[in-house]
Amino acid sequence: MIKVRGFNKNFYKLTVLNGIDIVVERGQVLAIIGPSGSGRSSFLRCLYFLEQPDKVVLKEKACSIIRSKPEPNNS
């Protein structure tokens, strides 16, 4: 099982994925569809950590991974 909660990805000031929640059970087949530029590839690349997600809680079987980029320091 893979469980994703609160998945966010930004490119500069453009939010491409915001608050994605998904659960994929073992053996389940899933298709991710959408128009060009909707974030399908970005989601998959972040899911496999080929790109750094801005915020995500990822659970795979008994393993939990929590990643969040630090907030920029505006001082």
N, C-alpha and C positions, 0 to 999 in steps of 0.2 A: 504494500500500500504506500502511496505517496500522498501526502496531505500538504497543501500550500494555503497559507493564510496571510492576508494583508500584503499581497505582493505589489510593490511599487517600482516603477522604473521611469527615470527622467533623463532626457538629453538636454543639458543646459537648462533652460527655463520651460521646455516643452515636456509635459507629462504624457508619456505614451501608454503606460499601464498604471492603473490606480485602484488599489484595494481588491485585487483578484484573489478569490477563494476557490479552491478546487480540491476534490478528493478523487483519486484513481485507485480502485481496488485491484488487487493482484489478479491478473488474467483479463482485466477489462481492456477493451479496445476503445481508443479515444481519437477523435479527429478535431483538430483546431482549424476553424475556417473563418474567413473574414476578408474584406477588401484589402487592396494594397495599402500599406502604411498603417494597418490596424494594430500592429504589435505582435503578430504571431511568431515571427522569427526571434524578436527580442525576448519574448517569454521563454521560448525553448532554449535560447542561448544562455539566459540567466538561470534557468532551471538546472542546467548542467554546468553552471559557473564558468562558462566561456566568456561571459560579461558579468560585471559586478552589479547585482540588483541594489537598489537604494534601500529597500526594506523588504524583508521576507521572513516568515517562519516556515521552515520546511521540515516535515517529519517523514522519514522513510523507515518503515518497520518500527524498531525500537529506538532509532537514532533521531535526535532533534538537532537541527541547525538553525540558529537565529543570527541573521545578518542585518545590520543597519549601518548605513554610512553616517559618520559623524556630521552633525549640523555645521554649516560653514560659520566661521567666526567673523562677524561683520565689524569688528573693532579695529 
